[in-house]
Amino acid sequence: MTMPADNKPFGTFFLPGPTEVRPEVLLAMTRPMIAHRGKAFEEVFARIQSGLRDVFRTARPVLVSSSSATGLMEASVRCAPPGPVLAVVNGAFSERFAHIARSCERETDVLTVPLGRAVDLDELRTRLRARKYVAMTIVHSETSTGALSDVRAANALARAQGTLCLVDSVTGVAGTPLFFDEWQMDFVLTGSQKALALPPGLAVGVASTEYMRTASEAKGRGLYFDLVEFEAYAAKNQTPNTPALPLLYALDVQLARIAKETMDARWARHSAMAAQTWKWVDDVATRRGIAIRVLAPEGERSATVTAVSLPAGISGVAMAAEVAKRGFVIGAGYGKLRETTFRVGHMGDHTPDRLALCLDACEDALGTLAQR
């Protein structure tokens, strides 16, 4: 296997996105250009459609956007019917979804959830019954806190009130189970740079037939992110706008790799790495007497990213810098948690054996910082 230019082995970059990308996937991006309105492109896109349908567990068309995930977040709001929106906010990225709704001039109510927690379903039910909302925004796996919300149940609560459920699953899809068709989801999106283990720059999503019906009637949904156009072109194995062709080459290669692993095995690997990380946190707290803990409580934890609370006197920024000296990249805290937590992204193509080395480096760094 061709090694990266810096000759580091694969499995040193545990940032919670972008995640590490395998050399063969990066190499795919150097393929020659082809006409994106020709048969060769349509063959590539057809393979991508098939692979992504398996990832999302859907028979629906998968909408592929040459943008960050934020693009499809905005698209999902712009293409929703007119009326008020309920935004579930339990971290920095769910707050971004709320901000997008406001920026689209939607009247937006916020259901605030404590940082590190998943949404309380009883509270969500109460809020949805209290007012007629056309749509609800929610984050599946909150990258800033490592909290995993039960979007299947949240979606069911929204549907019961005639409310569309718009799901940001940027660090969920391809890392933790999500069954779009079986769960009767309305709209789910993800980004290329997380559990799909690709470079940044692509967003992919799936919309239900009911969502697309209402989208076709929505006014002011714009042009570049018109999901009605996305679906119409996907039916022809095309994109409505010029695609980021090198990233699609990479996606084509990576989806073949994912299919070979199988989604069940991929989910199991992510689950194993998450459990490994949580056990490590508990072990270090006990053995070393360093007061660290997983921010999210048991039963509300993401399988792809873990935020770890730090004791007073150790900052998340210092922790990330100290780990970097040992050859591994992790994340400091994000947003309001920048100084009080650090984050490990155990997602994509990482493996438990390489994760163990990263966690060893984290423990050594913690020991050094605790002595200062």
N, C-alpha and C positions, 0 to 999 in steps of 0.2 A: 504493500500500500504506500502511495506517495505521502510523504510527511509534510506538514506545514512548513513554511519558509523558516520559522524560528526553531525547527527541529524538536519542539516539545511533543511529547506523546499526547494522543487524544485523551482528554479527561482531566484537564486542569482548569477549565473555565466554567465555574459554577455560578455565574451571575444569573439572577432570575429573569433573564432576557435582556439582550439577545443571548440565546444559549449557544453552546459550541456546535459547530457545523463540521461534519466529516469531510476530509479532503476530497473524496470522490464526488461529493455533492457540490463542493466549490468548483471542482474541475469541470463539472457539467456546464457551468456558466460560461465557459470559454468556447463553446460550440459556435460554429458560424451562424450568422443571421439567416433567417428565411423570411419570405413574404408572409406577413401575418394575416393576409386575406387569401392564402393559398391552401391547397390540399394538405401539404406537409404540416402546416400549423394545425389544421383541423384534426389531423391524426393525433398529434401531441395533445391537443386539448381534450379530445375524446378519451384518451387514456387518463388524463388528469381528472376528468369528470367521474370516471369509473372509480378511481382510487379515492377521491374525496367523498363520494357517496358512501363508500365502505367506512371511512373515518367517521362521518357524521351519522352513520346508520340510517340512511334515507334513500328513497327512490326519487326524491325531488331534485331539480337542477341545482348545482352548486354555483353560486355567484362568485366570480373571481375578479378582484379589484387590484389594480396596480397602485396601491396606497398602503399606508399604515392602517391598523385596525380602527383608528379614530375615524377614518373615512367612512367605513361601513356603520360605525356607531351613529354618525351624523345622518347617513343615508336612511337608517332605520327610523329615525325620528322624522326626517323630512317626508318620508313616504307613508307615514302613519296618518290616519284621519285627523281632521281638526278637532281640537278639544284639549282638556287638561291632561297632564302627565303626572304620574306618581313615580318618583325616583327613590329607590332603596339605596341608601348611602352608608357603607360600612368601611370606607377606606378611600384612598386617593383616587383610584381609578373609577370607582362607582360615583365619586364626586365629579369626576370628569364627565361621566355620562349625564349627570344632572346639569352640569354647566353647558353641555352641548344642547340639551333640550331648551334651556333658557336662551341660548344664543340663537336658536331657531325660532325665537319669539313664542315658545310654548309656555302657557301657564303651568308652572311646575311646583308641585308639592313634594316635600322631602320626608321620607321616613328614615330618621337617623338611628343607626345601630352602633353600639359601642365598638371602638376599634379592636379588632381581633375576634369579633363575634360574627356568626352567621345571622341572617335575619330570623327573628322569632315569627313563626308561621301564624300563631294566634294573633299577634299584633298586626301582621300583614293582612290577615283576613278582616280584622276590624277596620283598618284603614280603607281597604278596597270596598267594603260595604258602606262606608260613611259618605262616599262621593262617587259619582260616575266618572271614571277615567277612561280615556280612549286607549291609553297605553301605559305600561309600567316598564321602567328600566331596572335591570338588576345585573350584578356581576356574579358569575358562577364561582370562580376562584379569584379572590381579591389578592393581587400580586403584592400589594403593599403590606398586608397583614398575614397572609397565609391562611385566611379563613375560607372555607368552602360552604356555600349556601345550597340548600336543597332546591335547585331550580325546577326539578320535576314537580314537587309539591307547590312551589310558588306559581308555576305556570298554570297548574290546575286551579288554584285559587283565583287567579286572574281570569281564566276562561269562564269560570262560574259566574263572574260578574260582567262578562262581555268585554273584558279588557285585554288588549293585545299585550303579550309578554315579550319584551326585547331583551335578549340575553347576551352580555359580553362574556364569552368563554375563552378569552385570550390565553389564559394559562390553565384552561380546563380541557378543551377538545384535544384529542390524541394523547392525553395524559391521564384522564380520569373518565369513567364511563359516562357517555351521553348518547341517548337513543332518540334522535329527532322525531322519527315517525311514530315509534311506539309511545313516546311520552307526549305526543300531539303538541309539539312545540310550535310557536309562531315564528320566531326569528332568532337565530343563533349565529354569532360571528366569532372568528378567531383571527389571529395574526400568524404570519409565517415564522416568526423568530422565537417562538416559545416551544411547546411540546412537539410541534412538527419538525423542529431542529433544522430550520432553514435560515438564510440571511433575512434581515428585515426588508420590507418593501411590498409584501403581498398581504391582502386581507381576503378571507373567504368566508362565505356565509350561506345559510339556507333559510328560505322563507316558505311558509305554508301557503297553500292555495287560498285560504281565507285572507291572510295578510296581503297577498298579491292582488286579490280582488279589491280590497280597500285601497291599496296603493295606486291602482289604475284610475281611481276616482279622486285621488288626492291632488290638490292644486299647490303650486309653488314648490314642487319637489325637486326643482333644478334640472340640470342636464347631466353633468359628469357623474353624479351618484344617483341617477334615476334607476331604481331597481327593476322597474318594468322593462326598461331597455336591456338591462343586464340579463334578465331571464329570457327575453326574446332572442338575444344573440347567443346565449348559452345553448338554446335549442338547435342552433346551427353550428355548434362547436366553435363559436366565435366570441369575441369581446367587443363591446360597443366602442371602446376607445383603444388607442395603440397600447398593447400590453408590454409589460416589462419582460421581454422574451428570455433573457438569461435567467431570470428568477423562475420562469415557467419550466425551463430546461431542468433546473435544480429540483423543482417540485416533482417533475416527472420521475426523476431518478429516485428521489426520497420516497415517493409513494410506492414504488416497486419494492423498496427496502422494507417499508412498513407492512406491505401485503405479505412479504415473506416471513416477517416476524409474527404476524397476525395481531389484530387489535386486542384480543384477549390477553395474549402474552405481553403486549406493550403496557396494557393497564396493570397487569400483575407486576411487571418490573417497576413501574412507577410507585405502586403501592408498597412494594418491598423497600425501595429506597426511602420513601417517606417514613416508614416504620423504623428503619435503620437510623434515620436522623433523629427522630423523637427519642429513641432509646439512648442514643449517644448523649443527647441533652440531659436526660435524667441521670445517666451514669456519671457524667462530668460533674454535675451538681453534687452528687453523693460522694464520689471519690476525691474530688479536688476541693470541695467546699466552696465552689464559686457559684454564686446565686444566679444561675441562668435558668430560664424555663421557656418552653414553647408558648408563644403568645396566645395562639388559638387553643381553646379547651378541647379535650378529647371529644370526638364525634363531630367536630366542626373544622377539621383540618384538611387543607389541600394536599393532594398527593404529589404536587409538582413544585411547590415552594414552601419553605418553612421560615417564619420570622421568629427570631429568638430574642427574648427580653434580656437585657444586660444589667448587671448590678451598677449602682451609683459609682461613678469614678471611671467607668470604661465606656467610651463612646462608640457608636456604630461605625463612624468614619475611621477612628483609630483602629478598630478591629479589622476592617477590610484592608487597611494599609498594612497592618502587621501580618495578615495572612498572605498578602501579595509578596512579602519578602520571602516567604516560604514556597513560592512558585504556584500558588493557586489564587484564582479570582473568585471572590464572593461579593455580595452586595451589602453596602451599609443599609441602614433603615431608609424608608422612603417617606417623604412628606413630614407630617407631624412626628413620625417615629424615627426620623433620620439618626438622631443621636442616642436613642434608647434601645435600639434593636440592631441586629444584623440579619441578613437573609441569605439562605442557601437555595439555589435553584437546582433541584434534583429532577431534571426533566429532559426530554428529548432523547438523545441516544446515549446518555450517561449510564453507567453500570455500577452495581453495588461495590465492586472491588476498587474502582477509581474513587467513588464517593468516600470510601473508608479512608483513603489517603488524604483527601481534602479535609475530612473531619479530624484526622490526626493533626493536620496543620492548624486547624482552628483551635484545637485543644492546646497546642503548644503556644499559639499566639495569646490565648486567654491567660495562660500561666504567666507569660511575660508581662502582660498588661496589668494583671492583678498584683504584681510585685512592685509596680511603679508607685 
